[in-house]
Each structure stands twice: as structure tokens, then as C-alpha cells.
Amino acid sequence: MPNLTRIYLSTNGLTGKIPVELSNHTELLGLDLSQNKLEGGIPPEFGRLTNLRFMSFANNRITGPIPDSIGNLSNLTTIDFYGNGLTGSVPISFGNLLNLRRIWLDGNQLSGNLDFLSAFSNCRSLNTISMANNTFTGSLPAYIGNLSTVLETFIADNNRITGSIPGTFANLTNLMTLSLSGNQLNGTIPTPITAMSNLQELNLANNSLSGTIPAEITGLTSLAKLHLDSNRLVGPIPSSISNLRQIQIMTLSRNSLSSTIPTSLWRHQKLIELDLSQNSFSGSLPEDVGELTAITEMDLSSNQLSGDIPTSFGALQMMINLNLSRNLLEGSIPDSIGKLPSIEELDFSSNALSGVIPTSLANLTYLANLNLSFNRLDGQIPGGGVFSNITLESLMGNSALCGLPRKGIAPCQNNTHSRSKQLLLKVIVPAVVTLSILSACMYMLVRRKMNKQGKMSLPSNTDLTNYQLISYHELVRATSNFSADNLLGAGGFGKVFKGQLDDESVIAIKVLNMQDEVASKSFDTDTECRALRMARHRNLVRIISTCSNLDFKALVLEYMPNGSLDDWLHSSERRNISFLQRLGIMLDVAMAMEYLHHRHFKVVLHFDLKPSNILLDMDMTAHVADFGISKLLVGDDNSIVLTSMPGTVGYMAPEFGSTGKASRKSDVYSFGIVLLEVFTRKKPTDPMFTGELSLRQWVNQSFQYELSSVTDRGLLQDEPKHGIDKISNPSEDSSAILNTFLVSIIELGLVCSRTAPDERMPMDDVVVRLNKIKSNYCSQVRK
């Protein structure tokens, strides 16, 4: 093939050595052998490919030195050797690559000093140098400032670089990312680099830098990410920090910074992550902290902060992790902390907090980790929510707490005084009696009004104001007498119709199949009905009402305009659904299942988790439907014996068939199968899966080195413009980066769908794992 100009064989599971014969194709413009299992060295004969512009061997098992002859390829614009086992130094001959724009050497075993950077000064089009995770030694030379003025990215993290940071970096006026973390750099932060107005990320963490944070740092007007943690910095945070108007992430932890935290810091409304832990900051926290409206993570632990916890913390609606532990804070825990709707981790341990624990903390839906140990708290420990599973370690060191005997904390003593008794007899008892009479009257009136109509299942008293009463006749009108034109779908439990109420609100009505024993008995007990109605989570399809009489039972649900996940994956008309959308949907599903398994007041098992039961709203947020139709599980660790199999073939856990028992781990199995289905776009019931071959076995056989042969080929094409192609190397490296995250996701699906229930990951751990994958992916996209 004398006219061959491009060889792109990425992600094909290729093995063996790189063929020397490729060097005979001297007309080659592009050579991409990335994402394979190639071994051996880079043939020196490739120096004959003088027309080559793009060369990528990323993510293979290539070893040995980089041939000096690569420096002959004067037309090269891109070199990508990321993720191999290359050794030796970078050839000085690379200085001949006058057209070089991007070079990735990350993740190898390259060594030697940094003299090759002098050669790179000849490459005047160079805009990216990435050499992290190697073993380079020596110091950064002053002539680094002679590199290309169009250089935008310089990354040298996790090497063995010593010495000080050259101030000549300031000559690189277009630099947007400067990352030198994880080295052995010393000296001070050079003042000249604080004038780099285009710099968006400065990462000097995990070094031995000393001195103060320069006041001139505010000259970095475009800075979004500042990482100075794990150094030896001293002194205050400059008050002029407020000039960093674009800052989103600031980590200054594990230094020796002191003085008070400047008030101006609390005015950064774009700040997402703030870590000032393990320093010596003192003083009190002002109410201004409530101005950080975008903050999701704040760690101020291990300082000398004093005073009260500001009530304005309750205004931080995006907060996920808040750590104020190991300070000198006093006073009570503000009730407003119970207004943080997204909070997952809260640590106030090792302070001098007093008073009672606010009962509002029990209402925090997503709060999984709460640590209040070693304070001076007293009184009754609240019940419900996070307190249902709280450990003794999270409360120890508060000798006056009471009311949790199952954890070894004594019951509360009843020391009611005579005045309290009089108040009880004269005021509270009559009020309760009056309220009971009124409630009874209301109950009778509602029953009389609905007599001979569909009887609506009444909510508990506490839920009465939020529970909508809808009669059978209203449902008939809303669906045009359950017309086929309004039929959305049908299944074993019944049919689902779209309806429009008199107030023009759109609903979905699931009419249960009365011939199905499981469905017809779904709401036979008030306990189960109440449990389902009280299931409140943003990723569950909300049950608006239930309608029931002798021959009709229905659930009235919120309507999901984007249909089901099954529609998006398998409809005859192919729909684009990106990697990030799929990941977000499965994280939504995981959080819903975590709530049903671990945070609802009764453990609810789904029994039939599958893509057709995952519905999507207008924003493509996933909502799990048909949860708990079959049975509730009493007790966290019990299993239940099923008289029938409510699940769907392909998604049912093996123990259904072998023992007839189900547990939370049965739902985890179904989740694992769905996770594999979402990223392979293959149903477990696909005709290709016959005999002993299942979806899980098919994927497992190809994991980890031939993953591309089983994952959906449309993942990369479906990724929107704001997604994967914003990664630093869009055209050549996007598939490599995407594959890295796919490995983690597929591995999770395989773990969740293991045969033995005890080997499957619980849903709360699944949520943590998916959150981490999504966070890391988004970090790559933002770079």
C-alpha cells in the first residue's frame, strides 16, 4: 500500500511488538497504536517516517528508551507516549521538532535531569508539555522561561524535581496550567509568577515550599484552581485574596498558616471547594460564611477557630461535606444546619459545643456520616435519619447525652417538676384531646365524601397536608376512561396511563392488575401503604396518591416526559445518550436504591430493577419507579422468602431461583446488570446470550484488556460538545481517557452482579464509588 497515509488501530487488543515494517510506509501522516497491549520497544527505524505528523503509542506496555531518531521527524505536531514503561532520558534531538505542538510523556519510568527542556525552546509552536508521574531529577532551569510563548500547559507532577521554582515561568504569558505537585521543590513562591494573568490552575502542592503566600498572588486574575497544600508555608492568607474573582477550588491544608481567616475570603461566590485544614488559623467564623453559595466542600478542621458556629451555614444549599472538627468552637449546634439539603458528611467532633443535638439533623436525607464526638453535648439523642445507624464512636466523649441504650448510652431520666406536670394537665392534655377530636371529624367527613367512590388511602397525620386526594371518577376523566390513546405501557403488575387532571397537571396512573396476586395484595396493610407514600427522594417517582376499592387499585404518580431508560437504550430509532448522561443516570438510580435500602424508615426492596423501571424527567434526571410494590423488608439485615417471583428474567439475582429468598443484595445484583447494560447497550435477554453465556460472562471475558469490544461504540460519538472533547487532548486522547473511566464502571457492575450475595457491594458504597468516578471524570473534562 504505497499511498497509505494513516494507520489508526487504537483500542483493538493488539499484542506483540510494534512491527518494524511500518517504517517502510514513508508517506504516513498519522500513526495511532494507542490502547492496545503492545510490548517491546519503539523501533529506531521509525526515524524514517519524516512525513509523520501524529504519533501515539499511549496506554500500551512499551519499554526501553525513546529512540533518538524520533528527533528526525521534523513534521511531527503531536507525540503521545502516555502510560507505558519507557525508560531513560528524553532525547535532546527533540529540539529538531520545530512543528511540535503537544507532547505527553506521563506515566512512564523516564529519568535523568531536565536538560531536554532547553532543546524544547526551539519548538516555538509548543503549547502542551506533560511529563508527570516519571522519575525526573534535578532542578527546573531558569531558561524554562525561553519556552514557546504560546505554551498553555506545563505539567510535571510526581517526579523527583528539586530546587526552587524559577521566576522565569512568568515569561510564559499564555500559560494556563502550571502543575508541579508531588516533587521536592523548596524555597518560596516566586513573586514574578503572580503576574501571570492567564493562569487558570496553579498546583504546587506536596512540596517543601516555605515563606508566606505572596500578597501579589491576587494578580492571578484568571485563577480558578489554587493548590498549595502540604508545604511549609507560614503567615496569613493575604486579605487581597478577594481579587481572585474566578477562584473555584482553594486547598491550603497541611501548612503552618496562621492569623485569622480574612473576611474577604467568604465573598467568593464561585468557590466550590475550600480546604484550610491542619493549619493554625484562629478567631471566629463570621456570618459572612453564608455568602459562599456555590460551596460543596469545606474543611476547616485542625485549627484554633473559636466562637459559635454561624447560623448562616444553613444557607449553603450546595454543601456536601463540612468538617469543623478539632477546633475550639463553642455554643450550640445551630438548628439551621438541618436545612442543608445536599449534606452527606458532617464532622463537628473535638470542639467545646454544648446544648442538645438539633432534631433537624435527623431530617437530612443524604447525611451518611455524622461525627459529634468529644464535645459537651447533652440531652436526648434524636431518632431517625442518620441517627438510626449512628455509631458509638460518633457520639462518645459527650457524657451528658442520653437515649440510645442499644449503643450503650443510658436512657434519658424523667425529672419532670411539678410545674411541668401542671402544664401537662392544664394545657397539653386538653390540646391533644381537642386535636384528636378534630382529626376524627376530618377522617369521618373524608370517608363520607368518598363513599361509593374509589376510596383514597389516607396518609398519616403528619403527611396529610402534602397528600393529594384524587377520586376514581377524576382518574376516569383524566384518562378519557383509560383510553388506549393514553396508554404509556403495560407489565405484569398492570398498565400505566397518562392523565391530565382538572387543574391541567399531568400525571401517570398505574392501574394494578387485580388478577395478579402480588399486585392485588400490594396495599393490604396500612404499614406498607404508609411506607410507600412516605418514600421521599428526588430520584424516586413520587407517589401522589393511591386509589383503592374492592375491584380497582391504582397508584397516581408524577409524570416523566422523557420516558424510560429502556426507550433511550433500545428503541428502534437510535437515541444519542452520552457517557456523562449514562453515568449521571446510574448515579441517580444508585442514590434512590441507597435511600430505599439504608435511609427509609423501613427497608424497601425493589425486586424488579431494570431500565424500563427507570424513568427520566425533562432534565434527564433518573427516577426509579415500581419500588416496593411487592413487599417491605423488616429489619436491616433480614431476608424475605418469596411465594412468587416478581422480578424479570435476566435481572433476577440467582438466589431467587435457588432459595426463593431475597435481600437488599438481590437489588444490588439487578443494579449491576443494569449498569453493564447501560454501557454495553446489550440487554441480558439478547438472543446472543444462550446456553452458559450471559451478559455478565460476556463482559467479564473481555475485561480488562478488550473492553472496547463489549462497550457501546456510540459512547464517544454521543458525548456532547461540552463533554469529552474539552479534555486537554480532544482528538487523540479522548478515547483513552474515556476507557479509563469505563474500566472502573464495568468493574463496579461485575462486583455488584457476583453470584454470592455477600460478595456484592452494598448500595451506599456503590454511591460513593460512582460519585468518585463522576467527580474524577468531570475534573478531567474541566482541565
C-alpha positions, 0 to 999 in steps of 0.5 A, a space after each residue: 500500500 504505497 499511498 497509505 497515509 494513516 494507520 489508526 488501530 487504537 483500542 483493538 487488543 493488539 499484542 506483540 511488538 510494534 512491527 518494524 515494517 511500518 517504517 517502510 510506509 514513508 508517506 504516513 501522516 498519522 500513526 495511532 497504536 494507542 490502547 492496545 497491549 503492545 510490548 517491546 520497544 519503539 523501533 529506531 527505524 521509525 526515524 524514517 517516517 519524516 512525513 509523520 505528523 501524529 504519533 501515539 503509542 499511549 496506554 500500551 506496555 512499551 519499554 526501553 528508551 525513546 529512540 533518538 531518531 524520533 528527533 528526525 521527524 521534523 513534521 511531527 505536531 503531536 507525540 503521545 507516549 502516555 502510560 507505558 514503561 519507557 525508560 531513560 532520558 528524553 532525547 535532546 534531538 527533540 529540539 529538531 521538532 520545530 512543528 511540535 505542538 503537544 507532547 505527553 510523556 506521563 506515566 512512564 519510568 523516564 529519568 535523568 535531569 531536565 536538560 531536554 527542556 532547553 532543546 524544547 525552546 526551539 519548538 516555538 509552536 509548543 503549547 502542551 508539555 506533560 511529563 508527570 508521574 516519571 522519575 525526573 531529577 534535578 532542578 527546573 532551569 531558569 531558561 524554562 522561561 525561553 519556552 514557546 510563548 504560546 505554551 498553555 500547559 506545563 505539567 510535571 507532577 510526581 517526579 523527583 524535581 528539586 530546587 526552587 521554582 524559577 521566576 522565569 515561568 512568568 515569561 510564559 504569558 499564555 500559560 494556563 496550567 502550571 502543575 508541579 505537585 508531588 516533587 521536592 521543590 523548596 524555597 518560596 513562591 516566586 513573586 514574578 509568577 503572580 503576574 501571570 494573568 492567564 493562569 487558570 490552575 496553579 498546583 504546587 502542592 506536596 512540596 517543601 515550599 516555605 515563606 508566606 503566600 505572596 500578597 501579589 498572588 491576587 494578580 492571578 486574575 484568571 485563577 480558578 484552581 489554587 493548590 498549595 497544600 502540604 508545604 511549609 508555608 507560614 503567615 496569613 492568607 493575604 486579605 487581597 485574596 478577594 481579587 481572585 474573582 474566578 477562584 473555584 477550588 482553594 486547598 491550603 491544608 497541611 501548612 503552618 498558616 496562621 492569623 485569622 481567616 480574612 473576611 474577604 475570603 467568604 465573598 467568593 461566590 464561585 468557590 466550590 471547594 475550600 480546604 484550610 485544614 491542619 493549619 493554625 488559623 484562629 478567631 471566629 467564623 463570621 456570618 459572612 460564611 453564608 455568602 459562599 453559595 456555590 460551596 460543596 466542600 469545606 474543611 476547616 478542621 485542625 485549627 484554633 477557630 473559636 466562637 459559635 458556629 454561624 447560623 448562616 451555614 444553613 444557607 449553603 444549599 450546595 454543601 456536601 461535606 463540612 468538617 469543623 472538627 478539632 477546633 475550639 468552637 463553642 455554643 450550640 449546634 445551630 438548628 439551621 444546619 438541618 436545612 442543608 439539603 445536599 449534606 452527606 458528611 458532617 464532622 463537628 467532633 473535638 470542639 467545646 459545643 454544648 446544648 442538645 443535638 438539633 432534631 433537624 439533623 435527623 431530617 437530612 436525607 443524604 447525611 451518611 456520616 455524622 461525627 459529634 464526638 468529644 464535645 459537651 453535648 447533652 440531652 436526648 439523642 434524636 431518632 431517625 435519619 442518620 441517627 438510626 445507624 449512628 455509631 458509638 464512636 460518633 457520639 462518645 466523649 459527650 457524657 451528658 447525652 442520653 437515649 440510645 441504650 442499644 449503643 450503650 448510652 443510658 436512657 434519658 431520666 424523667 425529672 419532670 417538676 411539678 410545674 411541668 406536670 401542671 402544664 401537662 394537665 392544664 394545657 397539653 392534655 386538653 390540646 391533644 384531646 381537642 386535636 384528636 377530636 378534630 382529626 376524627 371529624 376530618 377522617 369521618 367527613 373524608 370517608 363520607 365524601 368518598 363513599 361509593 367512590 374509589 376510596 383514597 388511602 389516607 396518609 398519616 397525620 403528619 403527611 396529610 397536608 402534602 397528600 393529594 386526594 384524587 377520586 376514581 371518577 377524576 382518574 376516569 376523566 383524566 384518562 378519557 376512561 383509560 383510553 388506549 390513546 393514553 396508554 404509556 405501557 403495560 407489565 405484569 403488575 398492570 398498565 400505566 396511563 397518562 392523565 391530565 387532571 382538572 387543574 391541567 397537571 399531568 400525571 401517570 396512573 398505574 392501574 394494578 392488575 387485580 388478577 395478579 396476586 402480588 399486585 392485588 395484595 400490594 396495599 393490604 396493610 396500612 404499614 406498607 401503604 404508609 411506607 410507600 407514600 412516605 418514600 421521599 427522594 428526588 430520584 424516586 417517582 413520587 407517589 401522589 396518591 393511591 386509589 383503592 376499592 374492592 375491584 380497582 387499585 391504582 397508584 397516581 404518580 408524577 409524570 416523566 416526559 422523557 420516558 424510560 431508560 429502556 426507550 433511550 437504550 433500545 428503541 428502534 430509532 437510535 437515541 444519542 445518550 452520552 457517557 456523562 448522561 449514562 453515568 449521571 443516570 446510574 448515579 441517580 438510580 444508585 442514590 434512590 436504591 441507597 435511600 430505599 435500602 439504608 435511609 427509609 424508615 423501613 427497608 424497601 426492596 425493589 425486586 424488579 430493577 431494570 431500565 424500563 423501571 427507570 424513568 427520566 424527567 425533562 432534565 434527564 434526571 433518573 427516577 426509579 419507579 415500581 419500588 416496593 410494590 411487592 413487599 417491605 423488608 423488616 429489619 436491616 439485615 433480614 431476608 424475605 422468602 418469596 411465594 412468587 417471583 416478581 422480578 424479570 428474567 435476566 435481572 433476577 439475582 440467582 438466589 431467587 431461583 435457588 432459595 426463593 429468598 431475597 435481600 437488599 443484595 438481590 437489588 444490588 445484583 439487578 443494579 449491576 446488570 443494569 449498569 453493564 447494560 447501560 454501557 454495553 447497550 446489550 440487554 441480558 435477554 439478547 438472543 446472543 446470550 444462550 446456553 452458559 453465556 450471559 451478559 455478565 460472562 460476556 463482559 467479564 471475558 473481555 475485561 480488562 484488556 478488550 473492553 472496547 469490544 463489549 462497550 457501546 461504540 456510540 459512547 464517544 460519538 454521543 458525548 456532547 460538545 461540552 463533554 469529552 472533547 474539552 479534555 486537554 487532548 480532544 482528538 487523540 486522547 479522548 478515547 483513552 481517557 474515556 476507557 479509563 473511566 469505563 474500566 472502573 464502571 464495568 468493574 463496579 457492575 461485575 462486583 455488584 452482579 457476583 453470584 454470592 450475595 455477600 460478595 456484592 457491594 452494598 448500595 451506599 458504597 456503590 454511591 460513593 464509588 460512582 460519585 468518585 468516578 463522576 467527580 474524577 471524570 468531570 475534573 478531567 473534562 474541566 482541565 
